[in-house]
Amino acid sequence: MDLAINLHGRVAIVTGGTRGLGLRIALALALAGATVIVCGRNTPEALPESLVFRSADIRDPDQAKALVDAVAATYGRLDILVNNAGGSPQAAAATASPRFFDAILKLNLHAAMYLAQAAHAPMQQAGGGSIVNIASVSGIRPSPMTAAYGAAKAGLLSLTQSLAQEWGPDGIRVNAIIVGLVQTETADETYGNAAAQAAVGRSLPLQRMGRGDDIAGAVLWLCSDLAAWVSGARINVDGGGERPSFLDLVKGN
């Protein structure tokens, strides 16, 4: 059995792939040989030469479909879709506006469905494909001050398993990664300064917060032939799970 991950000849779309966690995922796929298209609403100032950028607001179903159609037409196939774009500012559930809730759901749940729908046909034509949805521990535990985000990620986990069941006969695998506490560009805003982040890391069984490459490695495996019989999985990549004291350590709690 060949344990090397080789994605040469495969075409991938990574949403939110111009920075942070999405960029690490996109670079990992490219390093394994895939042609990787990243998307965003605004053209990035700089992007590694191994990646291709296409502008799209994936919250709009027409733009999401146009993105997938353009990639499939340009490269003749689509093999991998990583629904990574997401996030939410903090907002009290009692006072958040309906417009706020709608915006969070569109970015974190609706966009993934729009893209998956559009990807179904070209993946089926290619003989199969892999969709990886980037979920969050907020979708499996209480998410105070980000209730809409937690609800959207919970919905994304349900969507993952439903699509895996429905599209398995078409050769399309659909999986989710439940991301734990990861250091990104917004880590200072979310968790506090370096000392606070170190304390958060010590609250985890593996004694540190996650890094972008920790998540990228899991995505790479799910997109490869090594995971050819894995679909509908919800894989925790969270340093062993949070201890009850976590909420006391996060800035603002």
N, C-alpha and C positions, 0 to 999 in steps of 0.2 A: 504494500500500500504506500503510495506517494503522499507524504505528509506536508510537502511544500505547498504554499498557497500561491497559485498562479492564476491571475485574472486577465492575462493577455487576450485580446480580442473581444473583451466584454466592455460594454458601455454603461456608465453609471451616472445618475443624477443625485446630487447631495444638496438638499435645501439648507439655507443658512450656512453655506459652506465657505464663505469668504473670511470668516474669523472664528476665533474661539474653538469650541469643541467641534463644530462642523468642519472647520479648516483642517483640524488634525485627522478627522475621519477621511476627508477628501484626499489628503496627502497619503494616507496609508493605502487607500485603494489605488491611487496612481502609482505608488511605489511597487505594488503587486502586479502592475501592468495594465490596469484598466484605463480606458479613456474616461475622464471624469469631468462632468459639467457641473458647475456650481451656479446657483442663482441667487438673486437678491433684487431689491427694488432700485438700489443705487450702485453704479459701477465703482468697484473698490479702487483706491488709489494705487495699490500694488497687489499683484497676485502671482504666486509661483507659476513659472512657465509650464509646469506639468498639468495645470488646470485650465479649463476653458470656462469663461463667464458668459452667462446669458441673463439679461434683465427680465424679471417677471415679478408681479405681485401675486403670489400663490394663494392669497385669500380670495382672489377673484377666480371663480371656476373657469371662465373663458381663458384667462391668462395662464392658469395652471395647465389646461388642456393644450393651449398653443405651445407652451414650453415643451411638453412631452412630445407632441407631434413634430415640432421642429427638430428635436434631438433625434427622434426615430428616423425622420426623413434625411437628415444630414449624415448620420452614421449607419443607417440601414438596419438598426436594431436598438433595443433597450433591454438590458439584462438586470440592472440593479437600480433600486430607488431607496434612498435613505431619507426618510422624513425627519429631519433634525430641527428645522426652524421652529422656534417657540420661545416661551418666556412670559413673564408677567411682572409688572410692578406691584408693590403691596397696596392693598386697598381694603378698607373695612367693609365687610359684607353688608352691614346695616345701611350704609350710605352710598355704596357704589352704584353708579347709574346703569340702566339697562344697556345703554350704548357701550359702556365699559365691558359688561359681561359678554355682549355680542362680539366685541373685538377680540377678547381673549379666546373665546370658543372658535372663532374663525381661524385664528392663527394656529392654535394648538391642536385642533381636532378637524375642523372642516377642510382646511388646506390639505391635510394628509389624505382625506377621503377623496377630494377632487383629483389629486395627483395619482392615487392608487387606481381610481376608475380609469383615468386616461392611460395609465401604464399597462392595464390589463391586456388590451389588444396587441400591442407590439411585443410584450413579453410572451404571450401565447404563441404568436407567430415565430418568435425566436426559439420556441421549444421549451420555454420555462423562464423563470426569473426569481429574484429574491427581493422582497420588500422588507426593510428594517425600519421600524418605528421607534424613535427615541422618546421613551416615556420617562417617568420620574417617580421617586419615592413619594412625591406629593399625591400621586394617584392611588396609593395603597395605604396611606395613613392620613390622619387629620392634617389639613393645610390651612391653619388660621392666617388671616390677612392675605391669603392667595386662594380663596375658596374656589373661584371660577377656574383658576389654573389647575387645581387639584381635580376638579370635576372633569375638566377637559382631558387631562391625562388618564383618568379612570376610564373615560369613554374611549380613548385611544387604545387602551389595553383590551377592552371588549371588542372594539373594531378589529384589532389584530387577530383575535381568535376566531371571529366570525368569518373574516376573509380567508384565513387559513383553511377553514373547513370548506368554504364555498369554492375557492379557486385551486385547491390542491389537485383536483383532477386535471386542471389545465397546466400542471407543472410549475405553478407559482407558489413559492414558499413565503409566508408572512410571519415575521417574528417581531418581538419587542424587547428592548433593553430598558430595564428600570434603573435609571441612573441615580446614584446617591449623591453625596456631598463632594462636588468637584470644584477645584480651583480654576476659575476662568477670569476674564477681564473684570467681571463684576463681583469678584470674591470679597473685596474690601467693603463694598456697599452692603453685601448680603450678610457677611459673617463678622466683619470688623477687621482690625489691623492684624499684622502677622502673628502677634501673641494670641489673639482671639482665635485665629484660624488654627494655630497649633493646638490650642485647647480643644477645639472642635475635633481635630484629627485624633487626639488622644481618647476621645469619647467612643471611637470606633474600634472594633476588635483588631483590625490591622494597623491601628495606631497612626494613621495618616489620612488626610483627605485625598480624594481621587485626582488624577491628572488626565489631561486630554487623551494621552496615549493608552490609558487603561480602558477607556471607552472605545477608542478606535480599534484596538486589538480584538475586542468582542465583535464589533461590526464586521471587521475583516473576516473573521471565522464564519460568521453567519452568512456572509456573501459568497463563501468559497464552497468547493465541492466537499470539503471536510464536514460540512453541515448539511449534506444533501438529503438527509432523512430527518431534518429538524424543521418543523413548521408548527405555528401556533404557540411557540414557546414564549414565556415571559421570564427573561433572564435578569436576575439581580446582579448589577455590577456596582456594589455599594460598600465595599470594604468590610463586609461581614454583617451589615445591618446596624441600625442606630440603637443605642442604648436609651433607656427612658430619660436620662439626664440631658439629652440633646437640646431640647427646646430652651433649657435654662442657659445654654451656652451661646446661643445665637444672639447676635446684636439686636437689641430692642426687646428682648424677652426677659 
